[in-house]
Amino acid sequence: MLSADTSSVTSDEQRLRELGYTQELARSMSGFSNFALSFSVVSILSGCLTLYGFGMVTGGPAVIIWGWPVVGLMTLCVALAMAEICSSYPTAGGLYYWAAKLAPSRGPAWSWFTGYFNFMGQVAVTAGVDFGAAIFTNAFLELQWGFAATPGHTVAIFAVILLAHGLLNTQGVRLVAILNNVSVWWHMAGVAIIVGALAIVPSHHASVSFVFTKFVNETGFHSSFYVAMLGLLLAQYTLTGYDASAHMTEETHDAARSGPKGIVNSVLVSLVAGWILLLGITFAIQNYDGAVNSTTGVPPAQIFLDAVGSTGAKLLLLIVIGAQFFCGMASVTANSRMIYAFSRDGALPGSRFWHRINPRTQTPTSAVWLATGGAFLLGAQDLWNATAYAAVTSVSVIGLYIAYVIPVFLRLRQGDAFQLGPWNLGRWSRPIGIVAVVWTVVITVLFMLPTLNPITAANFNYTPVAVAAVLGFAGVWWLVSARHWFTGPKVQGPPEQLADQPSELETR
């Protein structure tokens, strides 16, 4: 029997109470705004262009062009499997809540490690996106005013961008939703303008055979297959962050449908638009070696310069920088909601502080600043290690995809016992889930491997070190302390609101 106040709540709030929580965040996002957030975090204008130079030396045009649809289809399987689970459990905790609910035993342990991998990936994505924005901004400033692209200047710009994103995210979810809606059209129009300019303005374009078959290996490794696999990082790094839709479900109307649709549609739209963008840029290459060794340090900027001239290149760079700014802002939003949910359940050091909600804006302000501060610490490593950025991108992929696939793996183990939500895959659930798990295992191993030969301290892939550090911290804390008190996601909210609503977690 429902309590008196329960009868007046919406179906979204009712479902949230059944999952063990009361409504604390402002539920004001539409389904389109939910999709817009994930699409903004994926951000083809950020990921594709930031790692385009990496792709040019690890496989070249052939891997850039053919790797995108291959990785895109595999990623779509992961997104579909996640979306089905999101429909059943639309909470801000997302992945770590799902792991606790789906685990047949030792739910708290599954939840704990899923949450820490997600936390690691989210912070690394924010660092990667905003540092990429800083790199492109510095390139623009150098072209316009001669502001040299030094590590110190780039890190300073990086700090300013993070500060701006922190301030915007403390102003309330309505502002964030509006900016993310704008971001969708900025990205779509931006791709159209960039591809259109690169198709019309240059007097010369690369040949079809060059774009689709030219293989380039400047890594020092002799195995073409190995190098081609390394080159997949460009696509896989770009196609991350769509779990943002799940983290925003407590702020979205019709969350059990809007959240899953946001996850899947953000990948689908990015898959199509991203391939068009990559084709447009690759066909526009005028001087391959000149772009790879560009004095700006940003190969796409050199491609723009060679193809459309100085003024046109600056305008195209501004479009890219704007998209990267939108992407970073959305990444901080999703990151802060994950931190808010994880600390709501006591899993982070200082959880009481990170879980605080600003009563005026109904946003987790403390979590916003943890997200931006953690990202700065990762990106600032560029001051003493030029390969730190490549490691950050790999860490983001590995952290996020391990967190993505743990609930998918646990859902596969449940089989028909899994309680389907209103959005589900039906008979396709198992084969799609298996593909998602296998693909994640492949990329987790792949992106920890060396990217340059001979291997030195300067070019060493520090991704395994970063992953081991986070896993070691979470593992030691679990064994020493957390396993005695962390019980997974727990019931939250005033007793009078939850008294007549048995939590699914409590009745497992």
Disulfide bonds with the S-S distance in Angstrom:
none
